[in-house]
Amino acid sequence: MVNCKDKVVLITGASSGIGEAIAKRFAALNASLLLTGIGQMDLDRVAQECKAIGAPKVWSFEINLSDRYTIDGLFNFAAANEIEPAFFVLNAGISQRATTLDSPFEIDQRIMDINYFGHIYLIKTFKKLLASAKMTHIAVTTSISGLFGFPLRSAYCASKHALFGFFESLELENNNIKVTFLIPGRVNTQISKSAILANGERYNRMDPGQATGISVDKCAKGAVRAILNERHKKLLGGKELLMVFFYKFIPPLFYKLARNISATEL
């Protein structure tokens, strides 16, 4: 298992949910943290809690992945403070609750901008560090919806599919970069509430499937273990992960279930 003590972990989406839980897991292992996300007050709260848990150093910096200027600011902040992340946990993202044809192009573009292009821009902003480092580990939070299509999730699925293609290519091109794909199913977070409808407004409801998902602590425990054990892919969830098995080995059953299951249950 890789030792993360005193190494810096940069986490996106660290102000709540899975990102916050992962930050606390790394803090307990005495890693230093660079926490990023939306909401400086929430980031500062998580930073204080991580210090109390055991993180030697914690920095917080608010970014919006759809605003490249804030990502530039993050890089400049890291450079000015001589912060060199050994781990990147690219966790931030936004979901969707709208049919493909009802969603205007702007919705597709907005989701791709946050979930995909924002993280690509961030990694490329740190490319000199990545090129010179002896080893960097990048963990990418995708989704089981990134392994197949699913109703009401077309742009979300597309953005998560795209992450696999980009980061797998990056790893194959660089012997000093390792990638772990974290693939959650149902996790009890607020992601469904902030999901985007076709009109651009928030869904603002907790999906029943989301509410009965595994806890963020259980998800984070499995995620951090997978990162430190240098797993290439790690499924995280409950019985909904059977859909991955069905898709791979029994496609007719997958398509039957996917067409009939409530899109708010997965």
N, C-alpha and C positions, 0 to 999 in steps of 0.2 A: 504494500500500500504506500502511495506517495505521501510524504510528510509535508503538510502545509503550514507548519508552525513558523511564524514570523514572515511568511510570504504574503503578498498582497493579492486579495481577491476583489476584482471589479465586478459588481453585480448591477444589472439593469432591472428596473421594476422592483427595487428593494424597499419601497415604502409601505408595502402591504403584501398579503397573500403568500404565495410560494417564495417569492424573492426575499421577503422578510424572514421567513422560516429558514431558508437556506443560509442567509446571513448569520442567523443565530447559531446554526449548526457549525459553521466555520469559526465563529467567535469562540465557541466552546473548545475548539481545537487549537486555539491561540493563533489564528491567522489574523493579519491586519486586513482592513476592509476599506474599499472605496465604494460607497453606496450611492447609487444614482436612481432617479425616478421622478415622478410627478409629486409635488407637494413638499416644500422644504421643511415644514413643521413635522410632517410624518417621518421624513428622512432623519431629522435631528433626534426624534424620539427613538427610532430604531437604532441610531448610532449610540445613544446613551445606554440603551439596553444591551447592546453588543459589548460595549466597554465593561459593563457590570458583569457580563458573562465570562469575559476573559480575553477579548481582542486587545492586543497591545496598542494598536493605533487604529483609529476610525476617522475617515473623512466622509463628508456628505456633499453632494453637488447635484442640484436639480437640473435635469435635462428633459427636453421633449424630443422624442426620436423623429418627429416630423419636422423639427426645426434644426437644420444643420448647424446654424450659428451656435446653438447651445452645446452641440457635440464638439465643435471647435473649442468652445469655452472649457469643456471638460478636459480636453487634451492639454490645453494651455495651463489649466490648474494642476494637472498631474505633473507636467514638465516643470513648472515653477516650484513644486513641492518635492521634486525628485521621487515621485511615486511611479514604480514600475511593476505593474500587475504581472504575476506569474500565472494567474487564473483569470479567465473572463467567464462570467455566467450571464449569458444573454437571455434574459428571462421575460422582459417586458413585452406586452402585446395587447391587442384588442380583438374581441370576437364579433360575431355577426348573427343577426336573426332576421333574414330576409331572403326571399327566393331570388334566383339568379336573374331572371328577366325583369323583375320588379325593381332591382337595385340599379340606379343610374351609375354610369361609369365613374363618377366622382367618388362613390362609396368604395368601389373596387380599388381605386387609386389611393384613397385615404388609408384603407386597411393594409395594402401592400407597402405604403410609405412608412407606416409605423412598424409593422411586424417584420418586414423584409429589408427594405432599403435603409431604414434607420440603423439597423444593426450592421449592415454591410458598410455603410459610411463610417460607423464607429470603428470597426476593425481596420478599415483602410486608413483611417486617421492615425491609428497606432502602428502602422505597418513598419516603420523604422525600428521600433521596439521589438516587434515580432521577428524581424529579420536578424537582429543582433542577439536576441536572447538564446541561451543554451537550450531552453525548452519552455514552451508556453502551452497551457492546456485551456481549450475553449469548450465550454459546455453550452449547448444550445437547447433551450426549451422549445420543443415543437408541440406535437399533439398526435393522438391516434388519428385525428382528422387530417393530419398531414400525410397519412399513409393511404388514404382513400378519400373519395368524395363523399359528401353527406348533405342531406337537405338543409336548406337555410344557412349554409356555411360556404358557399362557393368561393368567395374572395378569401375568407379565412383559411379554407383548405389549401387554396392556391399559394398563399403566403407561406404556409407551413411546409408544403411540398418544396417550395423554392429554397428554403433554408437547407434542406437535405442536400440538394444539388450543389449549392455554393460551398458549403463547409466541408462536404466530402471531397470536393475538388481541391479545396485549399489544403486539406490534410495530405492528400496524395502528392501534392506538389512540394511539400515542405517536411523534411524529416524532423525538424525541431518544433512541430506543431502537432499536438494530439487533440482530437475532437471527441466529445461525448454527446450523443443526442439523447436528451431527456424527453421521454414520450408519455406525457400524462394522459389518462383517460378522465374519469370524473374525479375532481378534487373540490372540496368544499371551500370555494373562494367567492369573491364578488364579481368574477369575470362576466357572468351572464347579465348582471345588472348594468354593466357598462357597455354591453354589446351594442352594436350599431344597427338600427332599423333602416329600411329602405329610404326613409325621409331624412336620415342623418341624425335623428334623435336617439337617445339612450333607450334600450329595452326596459331597464329599470325594474326588472323582476328577477327573483331567484328561481331558476329552473328546478323542478323537482329532482331531476337527475343530479344537478349540481349540489343540491342540499344534502343528498344521501351519499355523496362521494367520500373518498378517504380524506382524512384531515390533512391540513397543510404540513403539520409536523411529521406525519408518516411519509408524506410525499418527499419532504426535504431530507429526511433520514435516508431514504432510498436513493435520492438524487446525489447527495454528498458522498455516500458510500460508492456509488457508481463512478463518480468523478475521480475519487482517490484510488480506486481500483483500476482506473483507466479503461473502463468498459466503453465499447464503441456505441452501443445503443442500450437503453434501459427503459422498459415499459413500467409505468407507475399507475396503479389504479386497482380496481376490483373486477367484478365479473364482466364488466363492459369490455375488458381486454380480449374476451373471447371473439369479439368482432374482428380483431386482427388475425386470429387463427382461421376464422371462417373465410375471410377475404383471401387469405393465402392458399388455403387447402380445400375449401368448399365454396367456391365463388357463387354458385346458384343460391345457396342458403344465405350468404351475405347479402346479395341483391334483394332477395325476398324480404329479409329483415329490415334492411336499410330503407326500403320503400314503404314499409308499414309501421315501423317503430316511430313513436313520437319524436320529432326532432329536438324537443326540449328535454328528452330523457337521457340523451347521450352527451 
